[in-house]
Amino acid sequence: MRILMIGDVIGKPGRQAIRSLVPDLRREHSIDLVIANGENTAGGFGITLDTAYELLENGVDVLTSGNHIWDQKEIIPHMNEGLPLLRPANYPDAPGRGYLIQDGVMVMNLMGRVFMPPLDCPFRTANALLQEAEKAGAPKIIVVDFHAEATSEKQGMGWYLDGRTSAVLGTHTHVGTVDTKILPKGTAYCTDVGMTGPINSVIGSDANPVLDRFLTGMPQRLPIASGPVMMNSVLIDVDPETGRALSIERIDRMVE
């Protein structure tokens, strides 16, 4: 089973990158399932029904999210209607769902708590969901999008779920890391997949207003940057019989 995980998709430039790159990548690498973090697809903040369907129509199968999932209120009524969109499972009593099963793969979305909003414990949430999944006869292949700020918390989750999930893949910082690896018990790991958006930016936003905010402390509107766009992603091969990862590699592609 070959799975592609795409880093946080930033606004229109990110959506255009998905449209330009993903269909060819699916054919080139014989990819079975594509997951993308879509919480920044609507102007950089949140996701709408239109931006969700734009990604789904261009080769993405499952959309994950994080702390920006609630920024566009219009998506909330659709989150319980079968749309393959996840919110972090450790939000307490929130609309939507924190995991789904798609094409024989269980995809789980969690959010960290270090430098992030105070939610339920992601470690205990993951443990409870995995116990429920085992009792229900869920698939062997389980992929976790862990949307978190602190690298230590992400690495901790990787070790906590090693051997229990096929992959633990970090999102949120928009900065890809070079630590792709298979942990000792067979879980593919990457601290942060990165982003799909403008490279001449501060995590996707135009640098000038970001600098103004840092220098003055004043609120600033943060428009999406222009210029060249790159898609950050990781490709994982998983043994469908055991759920253990066989390989993980980073795939970073510029939009031509």
Secondary structure, 3 states (H helix, E strand, C coil): CEEEEECEECHHHHHHHHHHHHHHHHHHHCCCEEEEECCCCCCCCCCCHHHHHHHHCCCCCEEECCCCCCCCHHHHHHCCCCCCECCCCCCCCCCCCCEEEECCEEEEEEECCCCCCCCCCHHHHHHHHHHHHHHHCCCCEEEEEEECCCHHHHHHHHHHHECCECEEEEECCCCCCCCCEECCCCCEEECCCCEEEECCCECCECHHHHHHHHHHCCCCCCCECCCCEEEEEEEEEECCCCCCEEEEEEEEEECC
